[in-house]
Amino acid sequence: MIEALDLRFGYPGFALHIPEFRVGSGEKLAIIGPSGAGKTTLLKLISGIVRAESGQLRVDGAELRALGEGARRDFRARRVGFVFQELELLDYLDLFDNIVHAYRVNPSLRLDRAVCGRARALAEEVGLGAKLGRMPHQLSQGERQRAAVCRALLPEPGLILADEATGNLDPANKVRVLDLLFRAAERRGASLLAVTHDHELLPRFDRVVDFTRLTAGGG
Ligand SMILES: Nc1ncnc2c1ncn2[C@@H]1O[C@H](COP(=O)(O)OP(=O)(O)OP(=O)(O)O)[C@@H](O)[C@H]1O
């Protein structure tokens, strides 16, 4: 499902090198590691948000470095569900419009009745069914987090990336968000990669990868 070989990417003052990293189809993997190590950067590479400078990165059959900007955007919209660390809900859109937003702005996606129905069903599943008309600032942190998960899962992606999706949540909400991600992954046979600092959640994953070992060639 994911195969990264000799992957390199950098920002000014930061260089990431991943000798080898593989994730199987349907595998549920947790990534742990120190702040600033490059965990979010790796998720951005895998989702096609940024492009590696060299090496190979094959995700779900697509060689991402060979794809242009438009093709990578299309790949991301259709095949990857990304729960961002900062959630990135748009404060001027209500919850429903936030959840379906990608379908309004991406020409390769179509907002039809089936998609709207799926958006409502996902919101119901996480207890947000009655709050779809609310603006993000009228929701609790846990509700915003669950909304961001609904938005990521809407395209029924084959790959789910979660960047600290359970951060800042009380224990009950952590379990709720994780349950939702796991259920969605299992329903679709999707792979799940979750960056987390919540060590008590780690036993639920198939595998735990220490990012510092990944960059040193031990992944
Ligand atoms: N858009 C950017 N432009 C320049 N530098 C960046 C950018 N995004 C991240 N960085 C830098 O890249 C490095 C890795 O950042 P990244 O967010 O991947 O770390 P992380 O392991 O996810 O950290 P955390 O656990 O704190 O979220 C950091 O030094 C960061 O300052």
The ligand as an SDF file (V2000), in Angstrom:
LIG
                    3D

 31 33  0  0  0  0  0  0  0  0999 V2000
    5.9760   24.7120    5.7580 N   0  0  0  0  0  0  0  0  0  0  0  0
    7.1560   24.6570    6.4060 C   0  0  0  0  0  0  0  0  0  0  0  0
    8.1570   25.4770    6.0640 N   0  0  0  0  0  0  0  0  0  0  0  0
    9.3700   25.4060    6.6820 C   0  0  0  0  0  0  0  0  0  0  0  0
    9.6560   24.5410    7.6800 N   0  0  0  0  0  0  0  0  0  0  0  0
    8.6860   23.7110    8.0630 C   0  0  0  0  0  0  0  0  0  0  0  0
    7.3860   23.7060    7.4570 C   0  0  0  0  0  0  0  0  0  0  0  0
    6.6320   22.7600    8.0490 N   0  0  0  0  0  0  0  0  0  0  0  0
    7.4200   22.1810    8.9840 C   0  0  0  0  0  0  0  0  0  0  0  0
    8.6410   22.7460    8.9870 N   0  0  0  0  0  0  0  0  0  0  0  0
    9.7790   22.3350    9.8400 C   0  0  0  0  0  0  0  0  0  0  0  0
   10.0520   20.9620    9.5580 O   0  0  0  0  0  0  0  0  0  0  0  0
   10.4080   20.2710   10.7370 C   0  0  0  0  0  0  0  0  0  0  0  0
    9.5050   19.0460   10.9110 C   0  0  0  0  0  0  0  0  0  0  0  0
    8.1680   19.4840   11.1700 O   0  0  0  0  0  0  0  0  0  0  0  0
    6.9720   18.4610   11.3800 P   0  0  0  0  0  0  0  0  0  0  0  0
    5.7320   19.2750   11.5430 O   0  0  0  0  0  0  0  0  0  0  0  0
    7.0030   17.4540   10.2950 O   0  0  0  0  0  0  0  0  0  0  0  0
    7.3840   17.7640   12.7620 O   0  0  0  0  0  0  0  0  0  0  0  0
    6.5340   16.7850   13.7010 P   0  0  0  0  0  0  0  0  0  0  0  0
    7.4070   15.6160   13.9980 O   0  0  0  0  0  0  0  0  0  0  0  0
    5.2140   16.5090   13.0950 O   0  0  0  0  0  0  0  0  0  0  0  0
    6.3610   17.6820   15.0120 O   0  0  0  0  0  0  0  0  0  0  0  0
    5.1460   17.7550   16.0970 P   0  0  0  0  0  0  0  0  0  0  0  0
    5.1610   16.4480   16.8540 O   0  0  0  0  0  0  0  0  0  0  0  0
    5.5590   18.9130   16.9590 O   0  0  0  0  0  0  0  0  0  0  0  0
    3.8800   18.0260   15.3440 O   0  0  0  0  0  0  0  0  0  0  0  0
   10.3280   21.2710   11.8840 C   0  0  0  0  0  0  0  0  0  0  0  0
   11.6400   21.7280   12.1310 O   0  0  0  0  0  0  0  0  0  0  0  0
    9.4590   22.3670   11.3160 C   0  0  0  0  0  0  0  0  0  0  0  0
    9.7980   23.6170   11.8850 O   0  0  0  0  0  0  0  0  0  0  0  0
  1  2  1  0
  2  3  1  0
  2  7  2  0
  3  4  2  0
  4  5  1  0
  5  6  2  0
  6  7  1  0
  6 10  1  0
  7  8  1  0
  8  9  2  0
  9 10  1  0
 10 11  1  0
 11 12  1  0
 11 30  1  0
 12 13  1  0
 13 14  1  0
 13 28  1  0
 14 15  1  0
 15 16  1  0
 16 17  2  0
 16 18  1  0
 16 19  1  0
 19 20  1  0
 20 21  2  0
 20 22  1  0
 20 23  1  0
 23 24  1  0
 24 25  2  0
 24 26  1  0
 24 27  1  0
 28 29  1  0
 28 30  1  0
 30 31  1  0
M  END
$$$$
